[in-house]
Amino acid sequence: MLEQIRQNVRNPYIQAMLGLVILVFIFFFGWSMRSQQPNYVAKVNGDTIDYRSYQNAYNSLVKLYQDAYKQDLTPERIRQLGLGRRALDQLIDQVLLLQEADRRDLEVTDEQLAAAIQGVAVFQENGRFNKDRYLQILSANRLTPLEYEQSRKRELLLQAVEQAIRSKVELTEDEVEQEYRDRNTKADLDYVVFLPGTFEPDVAVTDGALAEYYDAEQERFRTQEKRSARYLLVGPEPFMADEPVTDQEVQDEYNWRASEFAVPEAVRARHLLLEVPEDATPEQEKAVRERIEKIREQILGGADFAELARKLSDDPGTRDKGGDLGFFERGRMVPAFEAAAFALEPGQVSEPVKTRFGYHLIQVEQHRPASQKSLDEVRDQLVRDIQRRKALEDAYSAADNLLMDLEDGKATWDDLAGEYEVKTTPLAPKDAPIEGVEKAGAFRDVLFSLSPDQPGQLLETPAGTYLLAVAEVKEAAVPPLDEVRDQVAARFRQAEARRLAGDRARAFAEKAVARGWDEAVSEAGLPVKRTGPFPRKGGAVPGIGWAPAIKEVVFGLEKGAPAPEPFEVSGAYYAVRLADKVEADLAGLDAEREKIRAELLPRKQAEAFQAYLKKLRDKADIEINEDLLL
């Protein structure tokens, strides 16, 4: 009975994972406007979001973050990131946008839908849509064409309503000019830095001061609970040989993973680069252009491209290889270079191509069209993968049987040690890594979720199934001061040094305002540093770091004036004065106008879209079932 319950819990996860790889976005857009269940997670202006749709969106969001972090996300980290609420917020936003699309009478035509589906690379063969392949992939993912097309249509409708909102946004000339001023108005600062470390020798560490500090801060020194695990691993290897694989299983696996075996279009090319300095004059650039044209004439006259690249190219990465770049796909090179390379036939040499690096000559040696590896080419790999997946299932069942024996009292961990390699991890707190196990984060979470008297718990990993239990627990506690005196003294010294640095910086700033910067500097006996010019817009303050608060203040100061308060940046305190300010030269505005417009408009559109969405939320009647949130 216990094994049946566990299998029922596992099966939905396995089934969900099968559909997750190719059509992830369905989970973002595949919610139902009419709940088929009595329970709902939220109502938005009367339209319901059911639990299944919410769970799918949550699972997809977790997977995206796992891909981004390149490791397992612990439940604690998931809670810290608020992924349960974020998933629901995404769905609520989508409901609101679809309601807005309905209010605006927006729709997606059959022609638009067909074009979008036919443009999906995984449904194509040799660059063209293949209906049989389309149906096979949907079938392998347990989707009907109607389900997929409805989901895709919703996605396109969401894009349409977002574009409709964004398209109403315009930039004024005043906004463009202000952006230009912010980018080109520059300040230059004098500054004095007060580093807490330099004040540590001035800190008096007495027994009384230390005891008082520890009484107030003792929770910061509380030791974490520590645990060790007793565990064994049931791997798939003993079961591999007993796993038959049918031709239909191989075909289904191939359909499901079709995109994995797509071979993108690529070219193999050489190039010869002549650099053009960033500050080159038109005459200098013209000279480089004329030189590379003469080199091209030599190549067209029979000279060896590779040999000339070895002698003349300014690209140190490829020069010794005769300019050989190997195979590269679209999207790997800068646009102008890529466009020229993919337009050439094998053996052809391009006209000079200008990029930010300089002028290139490109010779294509091979042009590999997009293709798809056939089933026969990958059959052995697929068979091995299917066998391993089945063997992992068998390994889970075997580990599950061991756990039931422990639960039923038919076996002890000492008994299991006679058949399996039972290991014990060192005592460690919850935030410490556990070495030597797969999915270490998940392993640690299971260990710290177990009751010490539980016989064990299972954890599935790519290496097999772990059976683990708590071996030892060391409870969290606040240690006596004598046990952590050195640690407390170090923290006390740092805290006092920070306070002294801040006090000294504030006193300096007050003196600089009241009696002048030079007198304050003279009395402080500290070196004055200069940042060099920096713009109001973007970037860090040279020599200081990322400090938006400094920029907010200093651009409003008069030349020579000190800031009335110091600024804390990365633990240090900075007293500053405006040494110089250079206003933007509006003569350069016309040359930058279109570039600024191209950069600023999308940003303003994005901000307007988010503001519109917030307005929809503020006006909406939203009811959330907090009990169902993950």
N, C-alpha and C positions, 0 to 999 in steps of 0.2 A: 504493500500500500504506500509506504513512504517513498519508494522508488518511483511509483506512478505519479505521485504528487510532484516530485522533483522534475520528472520528464515533462509534465504539463507546464511547469513554470518555464522550462528551458525552450520549449518549441517555439513560442512566439518570437523570442529573441532571434533564434536561428532564422526563422522565416523573414523577419524584418530585415536582417542583414543581407539576405539574398536580393532584396529589392533595392538596397541602399546605394549600390555602386554606380549604376548608370543613370538612374533617374532620381537623384537626390532632391532636385528642386520640386518634385511632386509633393514631397512632405511639407514644403513651405506653402504651397498653394492649394493642396488637395483637401481643404477643409469643407465641411458640408454646411450650407446655410440652414438646413433643417435637420436637427439632431434626430438620429434614429434611436437614441437611448433616453431613458427618463432623466438621467443625470447630465448636466452640462457644466462646462467650466466657466463659461461667461455668456452673457447676453449683451448684444450691442444694438441698441435701437430696435430691440425685438428679435433680431436674428441671433441664433445660438451657435456657439462653438462647442462641439462635442468633445468628449474626453479622448477618443481615439485620434482625432485630428490634432489635439493639443499634444498628446504623447508622441505622435510622429514628428511634430515640429520640434519638440524638446529633444528627441533622439538625434535629429538631424543637427541641431545646434551643438549638442555635446560632441558629435563627430567632427564638426567643423573646428571646434576648439581643440580637440584631440589632435587633429591634423596640424593645427597651428603650433601647438606646444610640442609635437613630436613625441608625446608620451601619454600614458594613461592619466586621465584626470581623476583625482580622488573625489569622493563625495563631498568632503569638506571644501575642496577648491571649487567644485561646482556650486556649492551653496554661497561661497564668497563671491563668485562671479554673478550670482543671481540668475542662472540660466533658465530656471523654471519660470520666473517672472518675465525674462526677456522673450522667451518663446511665446508666452501668452500675449505680450505686447505686440510682437510681430503679427500674430493672427488678428488681434483687435485692429491694428492699422490696416491690414488687408481687407477686413470686413468694411471698415469705414471708407476705404478707397473704392471698393466695388459698389458700395451704396452711392458714393459720389459719382462714379461712372454712370450708374443708372440715372441719377438726377440730371446729368449732362447729356443723356441719350447717346453715350458712346457705345460702340459695338465693334467686334472683330469679325470681319467678313470671312467666308469660307476660303476665299482666295488668299487672304493674309495668313490664315491658319495653315493652309496647305504649304505655302511658301516657307513658313517658319519650321514646320516639321521636316520638309524636304532638305532644309539647310542644316539639319543636325548631322554631324560627321559620322556618328556611330551607325546611322541608318543608311549610309552610302557605301557603294562599291565603285572603286576607280573614279571617285569624285562625283558620282551620280546617285540619286536616291534609288534604293532598291526595295520594292514593296515587300517581297518575300522576307528579306532581311529584317525589315521593320516589324513584320508580324511575328517573326521568330523571336526577336529580342523582347517584344512585349509579352509574348507567351512565356518565355523563360523567366520573366519577372512577375508573372501572375497578374498581368494587366490586360484588360481588353482595350481595343482601339478606342472605344467610346470613353473609357475612363481616362486614358492618356490624353485624348484630344480635348476633353472637357478641362482637364487640368492645365494643358498648354494654352487653351483659350483664355482661362482665367489669368494666367501669367501675362499674356499679351495685353489683356484688358487693363491689368494693373500698370503695365508699362505705358499704355495709352493715356490713362488718367494722370499719371505722374508727368508725362510730357505735356499734357494740356495745361497743367498748373505751372510748370516751369516756363512754358512758352510765353506767358503773360509778363514775365519779368524783363525789364529793360534797364540799361545803364545810362545814367545821365553823364553829360560832359563834366559836370562838377565832381562826380564820383571818380571818374577817370583821372581828373586833375589832382584830386586829393590823394589818390593812390600813388600817383607819380611823385607828389610832394613827400609822402611818407617813405617812399623808397629812396629818394634822392636827397632829402634834408638830412644832414649828418651832424652828429655831435662828437666832441672830443673831450674826454674827461681826465682830470687829475684825480688820483685816488690814493688813499692810505688804507692798508689792510691790517686788521687786528686779528691775529690767529690765536685761537684758544690755547693751542699747544705751547705758545711762548709764555703763557701765564701760569702753567702748571707748577713751575718751581716756586711760585709765590703762594701756593695754596698750603695752608697749615692743616695737617691731618692729625687731629687730637682724638683721644678716646671718646670724649664727650660728643664732639661734632660727628664722629663716625656712628656712635650709637643713636644719636638723634636722627641722622640721615637714614640709618637702617630701619628704625622704627617707622619712618614715614614711607619708605620705599621697599619694604621687605617683600611685598608680593612680586616685585620685579626679579627677585632672587629665588622664587619658589622653584624647586626642581620639578621636572615633568615626570609623570608616571612612565615607568620603563617596563617593557615586556620582552620576553624571548619566546620564540615559537619552536615547537617540535613539529616536524613535517616530513612527508615523503612525496615523491613525484611518480605518478603512473604515466609513463610515456607511451606514444603510439607505436613505437618500433616493434614490440612483440606481436602486434595485431596486423601489421602491414601485409604479410604474406597471405593472410586468409581473406583478403578483401577483393572479390571479383568485381569487375567493372564492365558494364554493358556498353554496346555501341551507342545506344540511345542516351545513356548518361554522359558519354563523352560529347555527343552532339549538343545536348542541353548545356553542358558546361561551356562549350565553345560559343554558343549563342549568348550566354549570360556575360561572358568576358570578352565579347567581340572587340570592344574598343582597345583592349589591352594588346591585341595583335595587329592593330593598324600600324602600317609603316608610312610615316608622312613623307611628302615630297621633299627632296633634298638635292643639293648640288655639291660637288667637290670642286673647289676652285683654288687658284693661286692669286696673290695680289702683290703689287709693287706700289709702295707708298712714298710720296714725296711730301714731307710735312710743310705746312704753312704756319708760321708763328702767329699767335693770337693778335699781336700788335703789328702785323705786317702791313706795309703801305700797299696801295693798289699796284704800284710799279713792282714791288717785290712779289706779290701774288702772281702778276702777269708773267714774271720771269720763271716762276715755278711751273706755271701752266705751259709755257713754251718748251721748257725742258722736258716735261713728261710727254708732250706731243711728239718730240723728237725721239724719245725712247720708244713710243708706240710705233713710229715709223720703222725703227730698227727691227722690232719684233715682227711687224708685217713683212719686212724684207727678208725674214728668215732667221733672225737672231733668236737664241734660246731664252724663253721667258724666265725660266728658273735661274739660269745663270746670271741674267741681268738683275733679277731680284736679289740674289746673293751679294752682288757688287753695289747696287744702288739704293735698295729699299731702306727707308728710315724706320721700318717696323722691326724692333729688336726681337719681338716674339716669334716672327716667322722668317726673318731674313736668312738665317743659317739653313732653313729648310727650303730655300728657293721660293719663299712666299706661300708655301702650302698651308692652307687653312683646314684641310680635311673636309669631311662632309658637314654641312650645316643646313638646318631646316629654316623655314620662314619664321620670322620673329626673333632670330638670334643676332642679326646684324642691324646697323643703323638703316633707316628706310631707303635712302638713296643708294647705298651699297647693295642692299638686298634686291631692290627693283632691277638694278643693272645685272646682277649675277643671275637671277632667275629668268631674265629675258634672253640670255645668251645660249647658243647651241654649243655642244662640246667642241673645243678647239678654237672657238671665237675669242677675240680680245675686245674688251669694251673700249669705248671712248673714255677720255679722262672723266672720272667721277669725283665730284667735290663733296666732302663731308667735313665735319668739324676737325678731323685729324689732318686734313690736307687733300691732295689729289691722289687718286688710286687708278691703276690699270688692273683689270680683272681678267683672268683667263679661266674659263670653265673647262674642266677635264671630264666630268661625268655629270649627267642629270638623271637623278633617280626619281621616277614618277611615284605618286602616292599609290600604295597597294595594301593588300590585306593578306597576312599569312594564312595559308590554307589550313584546314583541319588536319590534314595529314602531316604538315610541317610541325605542328605543336601537339600531336596526339600523345606522344610519350609523356610530355610534361603534364598534360591534362589528366592522363591516367594516374600518374604519380600523385597529383594534387587531390584527385578524388579518393584514391586509396588512403592518403594521409588523413583526409577529412573524416572518412569512415572510421579509420583507426583511432582518431581522436575521440570519436563518439564511443567506441568500445573502451577506450581508456577511461573515459568519464564513468561509464557503467561499472567498470571494475573498481574504480575508486569509490563509487557510490555504495557498492556492496561492502567494501571495507568499512565505510562509515556506518552502515547499518549494523555490521557485526559489533562495532564499538558501542553503538547506541543500545543494542540488545544485550550487551554483556557477553557475547560469544567470543570476543577477542579483546586483548589489551594492546597498548602500544608496544609493550615488550614482545608480544607475540608477532606483531607486524614487523618488528625489527629483525626477526629471523628470516623473513622472506624479502623485505625491501630495505633499501638504504635509508634509514631514518636519521635525519640531521637536526641540529638545534642551532638557532641563531643566537648571537650575543644579545644581552640585555641592551635595549635601545629605546629612546623616546619616540613619540609618534612622528616627529618631523625629521627623524634621521633616516638615511637610506638603508635599505636591507640589501646586502650584497649577495650575489650568487643565485638569485631567483628571477624567473620571468615575471613581468608585470609587477615590479617591486612595489609600486604605489598601491595597486589593488591588494597585493599580498599583505601589506602593512595595514590597510583598512580592515581587512577581514580579521587579522590578528587582534586589533584594538576594538573590534566590535564583538568579539567572543566573550562569553562569561568564562572565568577560569575553570569552572567545573563542567563545561561542555566537552564532550568527547572529541569534537572536531568539526570542521567545516570544509567544503570543497571550493576550489578556485580553478576555473578553466583558463588555460593559457595556450599560446601556440606550441609550447613545448610539451604539453600534456595537462593532466589534472593534478593539482596539489591537494593533498589531505593534510590539514594543519590544525594544531590545537595550541593552547597557551601552555608553555612550559614553566614560566616563572613570571611573577609580577612584583615590581618594586613601586610602592605607592608614591604619589606626589607629596611633597612636604616642603615647609619653609625651614631651612637648616638654621642652627644656631649661628650667631654672628662669628664666633671663633672659627667655624668650619669654612666660612667664605670671606674671611677678613680681607685677604688680598684683593679679591674680586670687588668687594664693596668699596675698598679704599680707592681702587682704580676708577670706579664709576663716580665716586664722590669727588675725586680730583678733577675728572673731566667736567663734571657739572659745575663745580666752582670756577674752573678756568673759563668755561663758556660765559658764566655770569660776569666774571671780571672783565673779559674781553668786550662783552656788550656794554658794561658800565663805562669802560674806558672809551669806547667808540662814541657813545652818546655824549660823554663829557667833551670829547674832541669836537663833535659836530656843533654843540652848543657854543663852544669857544670860537669856532670858525665863523659862525653867524654873528656873534656879538663883537669879536675883536679882530676878525679877519683870518683868512686861510693861512697866510704866511706865518703869522704869530702862533697859530695853533700847531702848525707843522714844526716850528722851531722849538716850542716847548715840549712837544711829544717826542722829538728826536727820532722819528721814523722816516724811512725813505718814501718819497712821492713817486708814483708810477703814472704813466700816461697810457690811455687805452688805444689811442689812434682813432681816426674818424670811423664812425659806424652809423648806419641808418636807423631811423625810427622803426622801420618795418622789418620784421623777421630777424632770425639769427640771434646769436649770443652777443654779450658785451665783451669785446676783446680783453683778455687778461683776467676777467671776472667770471664769466660763464653766463648761463641762461638766467636772465634777471629782468623780466618784464616790469617789475616794480621800479627798477632804476630808470628804465626808458620812460615810464609813465611820468616820472617826476622831472628828469633833467631836461627834456625838450621844452619844458615850460619855464626853465630858469633863465635869468639874464646872464650874459657872458660874464664869467668871473665869479658868479654867485655859488656858494656851497649849498648842498642839500641840507635841510634843517634836521634830518634824522639819518642815522646810518642804515645800511641795508644788510640783512643777513642772507648770505648766499652760500649754500653747501657747507654750513657750519661755521663760516668765517664772517666777520663784520667789516663792511666797507664804508668809509666816509668819502664822499665825492664832491667835486665842484665842476661846474661847466667851464672848461678851459676855452672852448671855441665852438661855434655853431655855424655851419655853412648851409644857407638856404638853397633849396633846389633851383637849378637853372631851368626856367620854363622853356628856354630855347630848344631843349632836347625833347620836349613833350611830343611834338608831331611824329618824331621818329619812333617813339615808344608807344604811341597811342593804341595801335591795333594789337600789339602784343599784350599790353595791359588789359585791353578789352577782352581778348581771348582767354586770359587767365582769370579775370575778375568775374565775368558773366557767369560761368558755370558755378563758381563759389556762391555768388549771390542767388542763383537759381536754386542751389541746394538748400541754402538757408531759408529761402522763401517757401520751398516745398515742405521743409520741416515745420516752419511756422504755420503753414496752412493745415498740416496734419495735426498739429497741436490744437489749432482752432476747432477742427472737427472733433477731436477728443473732448475738448472743454464743453462743447455743445451737446455731446452725445449722452444718451442714457445708457450707462455701462454698469452691468451687475456682474460681479465676480464671485464665484463659489470658491472661497479661500481653502476649504477643506480638501479640494481636489488638486491644488497646486503642488507640483513636484519640487 
